[in-house]
Amino acid sequence: MGETAVRGLWIKDMTATFGYKLYNTAEFALSTANGIRVQEYSEDLSSKAYPIPIPRRHGSRIDDTQKLNQRTISLGGKIVGATEEGYRTNVNTFLKNIKYGKQKFYKFDDRYIWTNNGTLYTRDGPTMLWGDFTAELICVDPFWYALSESNNIFSTAATTYNFSVTTYGNTTTPARIKIASASNFTNPVITNSTLVQTATYTGASTDLIENTTNFTVTSGGSNALSNFTGTFIELAPGLNNLVFTQNAAVSVTITVYWTDRFY
């Protein structure tokens, strides 16, 4: 994909393939290959959800809860078969896959959204060679996600280090930040000045991971959330200016992981 600048943001040019499919243990295309003809598609834009207070846990306070309500995707169309038995087989296969449970739903082949079962309606045609269906998919997490995780790696031995990360989604996305070193670094602080967020770790570590998706902090693989204060770091769409500080000049490697997210 190429890249295009739009009002200071960088987006990737669309080269994705359009086609509805589900993925649980195997890919299932909602296409004529499985006797399905999607004729109607709609999805709502989820409204704002108001935060719910969460008690302190392990010395940390989580300010942000779910920001948006669920999204609903509605599909409608026909299920067809060359014979009555073929039609019944296609209906059974469709029902097995659409009622599987939580799974990935694709509209474009370069991003997905998590869906759960909603309402489903089928009606056989008079010849038993075709039938109508409507299906509703519930997306508790209302965001679309890129297929793969991205990362940027930085190295520094300074007590203050400025760096930047650029995302290609159109909404904020959680970050996972790993700080590693051959020797102890102390009191590391990560600030995203673009979103005015600061994550502070008090203490020494050689392998620190702060995970905004799960609200976890580990040091050497062990729970260290009690040493964490501030805000778990997110990344804004486009350019993010970040700052790393530490007490003493120790060589560290900082890896920022994220998945581009779309509204």
Backbone hydrogen bonds, N-H to C=O, Kabsch-Sander energy under -0.5 kcal/mol:
donor,donor_aa,acceptor,acceptor_aa,energy
4,T,11,I,-2.5
6,V,9,L,-2.9
9,L,6,V,-2.0
11,I,4,T,-2.4
11,I,9,L,-0.5
13,D,2,G,-2.4
15,T,13,D,-0.5
19,G,107,K,-2.4
21,K,106,Y,-1.7
22,L,28,F,-2.8
23,Y,104,K,-2.3
24,N,26,A,-1.2
28,F,22,L,-2.9
30,L,20,Y,-2.4
31,S,29,A,-1.6
34,N,31,S,-2.0
35,G,32,T,-1.4
36,I,31,S,-2.3
37,R,78,K,-2.9
38,V,36,I,-0.5
39,Q,37,R,-0.5
39,Q,76,G,-2.7
40,E,76,G,-2.5
42,S,74,S,-2.1
44,D,72,T,-1.9
46,S,44,D,-0.7
49,A,67,K,-2.1
57,R,60,S,-2.1
60,S,57,R,-2.1
63,D,61,R,-0.7
69,N,47,S,-3.5
71,R,139,C,-2.5
73,I,137,L,-2.6
74,S,42,S,-3.3
75,L,135,A,-2.9
76,G,40,E,-2.0
77,G,133,F,-2.1
78,K,37,R,-2.2
79,I,131,G,-2.7
80,V,35,G,-2.9
81,G,129,L,-2.4
87,Y,83,T,-2.6
88,R,84,E,-2.4
89,T,85,E,-2.4
90,N,86,G,-2.2
91,V,87,Y,-2.4
92,N,88,R,-2.6
93,T,89,T,-2.5
94,F,90,N,-2.3
95,L,91,V,-2.8
96,K,92,N,-2.3
97,N,93,T,-1.9
98,I,94,F,-2.7
99,K,95,L,-1.7
100,Y,97,N,-1.1
103,Q,115,T,-2.0
104,K,23,Y,-2.1
105,F,113,I,-2.5
106,Y,21,K,-3.1
109,D,17,T,-1.9
111,R,108,F,-1.2
112,Y,145,Y,-2.3
113,I,105,F,-1.9
115,T,103,Q,-3.0
116,N,138,I,-2.1
118,G,136,E,-0.9
121,Y,134,T,-2.8
123,R,132,D,-2.3
125,G,130,W,-3.2
128,M,125,G,-1.2
131,G,79,I,-2.0
132,D,123,R,-2.4
133,F,77,G,-2.2
134,T,121,Y,-2.4
135,A,75,L,-2.7
136,E,119,T,-2.6
137,L,73,I,-3.3
138,I,116,N,-2.2
139,C,71,R,-3.3
139,C,137,L,-0.5
140,V,138,I,-0.8
144,W,262,F,-2.8
145,Y,112,Y,-3.4
146,A,260,D,-2.5
147,L,110,D,-1.1
150,S,258,W,-3.6
152,N,256,V,-1.9
154,F,254,I,-2.9
156,T,252,V,-2.1
161,Y,244,F,-2.8
163,F,242,L,-2.4
165,V,240,N,-2.1
167,T,238,G,-2.2
170,N,261,R,-1.5
171,T,261,R,-1.0
173,T,235,L,-2.1
175,A,233,I,-1.7
176,R,257,Y,-2.3
177,I,210,E,-2.6
178,K,176,R,-0.5
178,K,255,T,-2.7
179,I,208,L,-2.9
180,A,253,T,-2.4
181,S,206,T,-2.2
185,F,205,S,-2.5
187,N,203,G,-2.8
189,V,245,T,-2.2
190,I,199,A,-2.5
191,T,243,V,-2.4
192,N,197,Q,-2.7
193,S,191,T,-0.8
193,S,241,N,-1.8
194,T,241,N,-0.9
195,L,192,N,-0.5
196,V,192,N,-0.9
197,Q,192,N,-2.0
199,A,190,I,-3.2
200,T,198,T,-0.5
200,T,229,T,-2.8
201,Y,188,P,-2.3
202,T,227,N,-2.4
203,G,201,Y,-0.6
205,S,185,F,-1.9
208,L,179,I,-2.8
209,I,218,T,-2.6
210,E,177,I,-2.6
211,N,209,I,-0.6
211,N,216,T,-3.0
212,T,175,A,-2.5
212,T,210,E,-0.6
215,F,211,N,-1.0
216,T,211,N,-1.7
218,T,209,I,-2.3
219,S,222,S,-2.5
220,G,207,D,-3.0
222,S,219,S,-1.7
224,A,217,V,-3.2
227,N,224,A,-1.7
228,F,225,L,-1.8
229,T,200,T,-2.4
231,T,198,T,-2.9
235,L,173,T,-2.6
238,G,167,T,-0.6
240,N,165,V,-2.3
242,L,163,F,-3.1
242,L,240,N,-0.6
243,V,191,T,-2.2
244,F,161,Y,-3.0
245,T,189,V,-2.0
246,Q,159,T,-1.9
247,N,186,T,-2.1
250,V,248,A,-1.4
252,V,156,T,-3.1
253,T,180,A,-2.7
254,I,154,F,-3.2
255,T,178,K,-2.8
255,T,253,T,-0.5
256,V,152,N,-2.6
257,Y,176,R,-3.0
257,Y,255,T,-0.6
258,W,150,S,-2.2
259,T,174,P,-0.5
262,F,144,W,-3.0
